[in-house]
Amino acid sequence: MPEASVPQSLHAANQRLQNALQAAGRPAQAARILAVSKTKPAAMLRQAYDAGQRAFGENYLQEALEKQAQLAALDDIEWHFIGALQSNKTRDVAEHFAWVHSVEREKIARRLSDQRPPTLAPLNVCLQLNVSGEASKAGVDAEALPALAEALLGLPNLRLRGLMALPAPSDDPARQREAFRAVRVAFEGLRTRFPEAPLDTLSMGMSGDLEAAVAEGATLVRLGTAIFGSRPPVGARP
């Protein structure tokens, strides 16, 4: 059976999000979709854009820069960098993105602030929380989170917006909610500790666990396959 078109899939994803918000007793505008477009061609992003999507998340820097060049005429696209962030990538991220979701070290945060062009608004940042405690997963531990947040709040060209997390995969909705609840608790702890900060974003939930994430307060859900269809196998990146 052929996959649905991008506009059809985006419509279905938005309806799914609205159903999840309604089930959680949250307002219709309480969360939005970040279309995760890694490995997908610019033409598919354009289809999603034409169907109303504006926020796009990219994991691979060079691929993202090429798409940005191809879609440069669409000046209201909101580009989010959600991939692993090493020192040699910070300048391009600081110059070409509105958001970055994967900050886990003060060194990286300082480089992003130093390299953010003064002509651009402060870079919106989510700190990546290692909520499942997996050694193989990136992210800052919950215990170290307040110190990292405090350091970032002192950087002039960054705007701390919230947390991002990638919990260990699970098909059990109860376990999904438990992990997302831990992210929300950490987020609320930061809001209490730093009331002056514009903390308003919980970037969590993907195609397989959107409902659990929304039930626990997600404001930005990262959907890839639900919108663009299946991806090439690992190692088959364009």
N, C-alpha and C positions, 0 to 999 in steps of 0.2 A: 504494500500500500504506500503510495507516495506521501512524502512529508507535506504538511500544510505550508502555504506560502508564509513569508515573513509577516505581512500585515495580519493574516489570519491568526498566526501564532501569537503575535503581540497582543491582539485583541483578547485572545483566550487567556494569556498571562495576566493582563490587566483585570479581567473578570475574576480570575482565580484570586488575585490579590484583594479585590474588593470583597469577595466572599469571605476570605480569611479575616479581614478587618471587621466585617460585620459580625462574624462568629465570635471575635474577641471583644466585641463591644467598643471598638475604637472608631474614630471619625474616618470618613472616606479619604481624607487628605493626609492621614497620619503616617503613611508610608508610600514610597514610590519605588519604581523599578530602575535598577542599573542594568542596562543591557550589556552582558559580558560578551564582547565581540572578538576575542582572541581567535586566531586562525581563520576568521571569516573575511571574505573580500570586502573592499570598500563599497561595492555595489549593493551588498546585502545591508550594510549599515545605512546606505542611502534609502533603501526600501523601508527600513524601520523609521528613519527620520521622516520620510514622507507620510508615514502612518502616525506621526505624532511623538515618537520617542526622541528625547534630547540628551539624556545622560548615557554615556558609553564607557565601559570599563575595559582596559587593555592590560595584558600581563607582560607582553614582550615589547620592549622599547622600540627597537628598530622597525618592527612591523607597525607599531602604532604611529611612529613618525611618518611612515610612508602613507598610511591611511589619512592622517591629518593633512598631508600635502594634497592628496587627491580630493579631499572634501573641504578644502580651505574656503570655498565660497559659502559654506554653511556656517556663518559666523556665530550662531547661537548654540552650536553643539557644546556640551559640557563634557570635557575629557577627564576621566578618572584613571590614575595609574594604580593597579591593584596587584602587581607582581612583586617578586623579590627585588629589593632595592639595595644595590651595592654602591660604593663610593663613586665608581666611574660612570654611574648613570644619573647622579643627582643633578648635574647641570641641565641636561636635556629635560628631565622631569620638571625641574624648577621653572624652566623657560616655556614649556609646551603643555602643561596640564593645569587644570583648575583645582583638582583634588589628588591626594595621594593617601592610600589606605593602609600602607604596609610599613609604617615607621615603627621601629622597635629599638632604636639606639639613638642616644643623644648626639653622637658624632654625625649621623646621617641627618638628623634634624637641623643641626647647625649648618651643615653644608647646604641644605635646601634653602634655609633662610638667607645665607650669605649670597647664594647664586640666583635668588629670585629677582628678576628685573624690576627696577623701581617703577617702571611704567605699568606694572601689573598689580592687581589687588593681591593681598596676602594669600598664600597658598593654603587651601583648606586641608587639614590633616586629621586622619584617624590613626590612633595608635593600635597596632596589631597585638591583641592579647592571646597568649597561648593558654586557652581555657581548659584544654584537655590534658595539659602537662606532658604531651608527647615530645620526647627528645628530638624526633625527626621533624617536628613542626616549628616554623618560625614564630616569633612573637615574644613579647615580654611577659614575665611571670606576674601574677596578680600582686605579689608583695613588692615588686619593683615599680609597679605602675605609677603610684603617686609621685615618686621622685622624677620619673621621666616626664610626666605631665607638667610638673612644676618647672623643670628645665625648659620645656618647649614653650610654656606660657611667657617666658622671658625673651623669646626670640621675636624680633620685630616684624619679620616678613612671613610669619606662619600664623595660622588661626586654628587652634585646636577645637575640633568639632565633635569628637567622640571616639568610639572604639570600633574596631573591626575584629572579627574572629572567624576561624575555620575549625569548628569542633570536629572531633573524630566522627567519621561516618557511622550512622546507625539507621536501621529501618524501624526502630521502635520509637513511636512518637513521644512516649514518656521520657526516654533517654535523650531524645532531641531537645525536649523542653528543659530538661534538667541542665544541659550544657548552656543553652541560651539564657536560662535564668541566671546562671553564674555570671555571664557577660553583663546582663542587666544590673545585677547587684554591684558589680565592679563599676559600672557606669554611674549608677546612682551615688556610689561612694565618692567618685570624683566630683560630681555635681555638688555634693554637700561640702566637700573640702575646698573646692574652688568655685564659689558661687558667682564670681565675676567673669568666669569663662563662658564662651558661647557654646556650651556643650548641648547638642541637640540631635546627634546622629549615632544610631546603632546600625552599623553595616554588618548584617548577618542574615543568613538564610539563602539557600540556593534552590535550584529546581526541585530537588528531592525532599526539602524540609521547610519550604516556605511557610506552611501553616503553623508549624511549631515556633518558628522565629517570630512571626507576626503576633502570635499569642503571647510571646514574652517581650514584646515591645520594639521589634525591629522597625526602623524608619527607612531603611534602604535595603532592598533585597536584590541579590546579584543573580540574575537569570541569564543563562547562556543557551543551553540546549532547548529550553522551553520556548525560546524565541527563534533561534537560528538553526535548530536541528542538531543532529549528532556531529561530533568533531572527528577529525582524522585520528588514528591511533597515535599514542605518544611516540615521538621521534619522526612523525610524518608532517611536521610543521612546514608551512610554505616558506 
